[in-house]
Amino acid sequence: QVQLVESGGGSVQAGGSLRLSCAASGYTDSINCMGWFRQAPGKEREGVAIIYTGGGSTYYADSVKGRFTISQGNAKNTIYLQMNSLKPEDTAMYYCAAGRYDCRWSEWERGYGADYWGKGTLVTASS
């Protein structure tokens, strides 16, 4: 079993920045891929970014490319999401996820690659 805990959410004005953190614990040796999802009120959950923990390759949703950066910390089993130039449409609950096997964006953007989920951290960007 793997547990994920997010932190770093908050409320900022449009154009501001936030950095989200996700710490994994438990049987973390099983993790092959980690990423971030978000869900805004009335909208479907969408993949934001993923990182292959074995090699560091990343992929981003088109809506956040150039503004968000996913990274893996020096501490084992920790990832970050640096969010710059936040827009009101970025407002959502952000969830950290981890997968044991698949790290293809085509699967992760739908949530199928994730085996474990955090409880989420709220991000609000107001105009």
C-alpha positions in Angstrom: 0.0 0.0 0.0 1.1 3.6 -0.7 -0.1 6.7 0.9 0.1 10.1 -0.7 -0.1 13.5 1.1 -0.4 16.8 -0.8 0.4 20.2 0.5 1.0 23.7 -0.7 -2.4 24.7 -2.0 -3.8 28.1 -1.3 -5.4 31.2 -2.7 -3.5 33.6 -5.0 -4.3 36.3 -7.5 -4.1 35.6 -11.2 -0.5 35.7 -12.3 0.8 34.4 -9.0 2.6 31.2 -8.2 2.3 28.2 -6.0 4.3 25.1 -5.4 2.5 21.9 -4.5 4.3 19.0 -2.8 3.4 15.3 -2.6 5.0 13.0 -0.2 4.6 9.2 -0.7 5.0 6.7 2.0 4.4 3.0 2.4 5.6 0.5 -0.2 7.1 3.2 -2.4 9.4 0.8 -4.2 6.4 -0.2 -6.3 5.9 3.3 -7.7 6.8 3.7 -11.4 5.1 6.9 -12.2 3.7 9.9 -10.3 1.6 12.8 -11.3 -1.0 15.5 -10.7 -4.6 15.7 -11.5 -7.1 18.4 -10.9 -10.9 18.7 -10.8 -12.8 22.0 -10.8 -16.4 22.2 -9.7 -18.7 20.9 -12.4 -15.9 19.6 -14.5 -14.3 16.2 -15.1 -11.0 15.3 -13.6 -8.1 16.0 -15.9 -4.5 15.0 -15.9 -2.1 17.9 -15.3 1.4 16.4 -15.4 3.2 13.2 -14.9 6.8 12.2 -14.2 8.5 8.8 -14.7 10.2 8.2 -11.5 12.7 5.8 -13.0 14.1 8.3 -15.5 12.6 11.7 -15.0 10.8 12.1 -18.3 7.7 14.3 -18.0 4.5 15.1 -19.8 2.1 18.0 -19.5 -1.4 18.8 -20.4 -1.5 21.5 -23.1 -3.4 23.8 -20.9 -0.4 24.1 -18.5 2.6 23.8 -20.7 5.1 26.5 -20.2 3.5 27.5 -16.9 3.7 24.4 -14.7 6.7 22.2 -13.9 6.6 18.8 -12.4 9.8 17.6 -10.7 11.1 14.9 -8.3 12.8 15.9 -5.1 16.1 14.8 -3.9 14.2 13.1 -1.1 12.9 9.8 -2.2 9.3 9.6 -3.3 8.5 13.3 -3.3 7.3 15.3 -6.2 6.5 18.9 -6.8 4.3 20.9 -9.1 5.6 24.5 -9.6 2.7 26.5 -10.9 3.5 29.9 -12.4 1.3 32.5 -14.1 -1.8 31.0 -12.5 -5.1 31.7 -14.2 -8.6 31.6 -12.8 -9.3 28.5 -14.9 -6.5 26.7 -12.9 -8.7 26.9 -9.9 -9.4 23.3 -8.8 -8.7 20.6 -6.3 -5.3 19.2 -7.1 -4.6 15.5 -6.5 -1.4 13.7 -6.4 -1.4 10.1 -7.8 1.1 7.3 -8.1 1.1 4.3 -10.4 2.9 0.9 -10.3 3.1 0.1 -14.0 1.9 2.4 -16.7 3.4 5.8 -17.4 1.8 6.6 -20.7 0.1 9.9 -20.9 -2.7 8.4 -23.0 -3.6 6.4 -19.9 -2.8 8.9 -17.2 -4.8 11.7 -18.6 -7.8 9.5 -18.0 -6.6 8.4 -14.6 -6.1 4.8 -15.6 -2.4 4.7 -14.8 -2.9 5.7 -11.1 -3.2 3.1 -8.4 -3.0 5.4 -5.4 -4.5 8.8 -4.8 -4.0 11.6 -2.3 -6.9 13.5 -0.7 -6.1 16.7 -2.6 -5.1 20.3 -2.0 -7.2 23.2 -3.1 -5.8 25.8 -5.4 -7.7 29.1 -6.1 -6.5 31.7 -8.5 -8.7 34.8 -8.6 -8.8 37.6 -11.1 
